[in-house]
Amino acid sequence: MDIDALKSFLAFVETGSFSRTAIQMHKTQSAISMQMKKLQQDVGQTLFIKEGRNLHLTAEGVALAGYAKKIIQLQQSALANLRSATPKKLLHLGCPDDYTESVLPVLIQLLHQHIEHLELHVTCASSPNLLSQLDRGLIDIAIITRNADSEQGYLLCQDKGVWVGAESTQLLEQTSLPLAVFQKECRFHQAAIEGLMKQNRAFHVIACSGSASTLRGLVKHDIAVSAMANLSRNALPILHDSRLPLLPNIEIALVKHTGANAVLPDIQLEQVCQQFQHQFQC
């Protein structure tokens, strides 16, 4: 049913006259008659009955009047709300999976404090993958792992690599050490594998994954030990064993694409990162 025809129909209900309806709706009387004819075709019912020189509503016409009022009210409410709604500020944020339970929640809270009407979309991937997406303009900002001597982006916090295992694990005593590690581009993957090779320590990789929860699950069930950032281990015990190679210190930073200026200018991004440093405890 046409909204404009329903409005004309309600005008007739109020006036009881096609001629007055035409005047109020700024249409010709023939145009109103055509609208009512089409409305009756849409409904499949007779809406009007002629008594002498006057038109009255049939029972179906009375029923339609009730529905028409609700439809018009709903349309008016929808238009009013949509026209008055404040436009959202869309921001695409990338984050490695291993920081989603530690760094990410604090950063998201700060972003919402600094940017009103923020619509935030989060993508999880490795740091190299996120940097590639950033360069191609697929995301606006990204949390990444950087070397301790790097100046890339804005520093969020510093962290260190740790070995983790299940409580009372005996896996370190095995001839070949079972490992669950992040994918090859991860600094801890490289440090763990290269360190064990330099020690001539036998090992075998149980699983390689970009998911921190996957690695933690394998470690928790004492299937493997793993090398990861201290922030990523959650409650997993740290393995203090001299037979395990040292892992590097890292920094976690926030980097942005130049096209994100409209939503998050550099000065605001710097403020967010400084506030993060004051709030977040590594």
Secondary structure, DSSP 8 states (H G I E B T S, - for coil): --HHHHHHHHHHHHHS-HHHHHHHTTS-HHHHHHHHHHHHHHHTS--EEEETTEEEE-HHHHHHHHHHHHHHHHHHHHHHHHHHS---EEEEEEE-GGGTTTHHHHHHHHHHHHSTTEEEEEEE--HHHHHHHHHTTS-SEEEEEEETT---SEEEEEEEEEEE--TT--GGGSSSEEEEE--TTSHHHHHHHHHHHHTT--EEEEEE-S-HHHHHHHHHTTS-BEEEEGGG-TT--B---TTS----EEEEEEEE-GGGGGTS-HHHHHHHHHHHHHH---
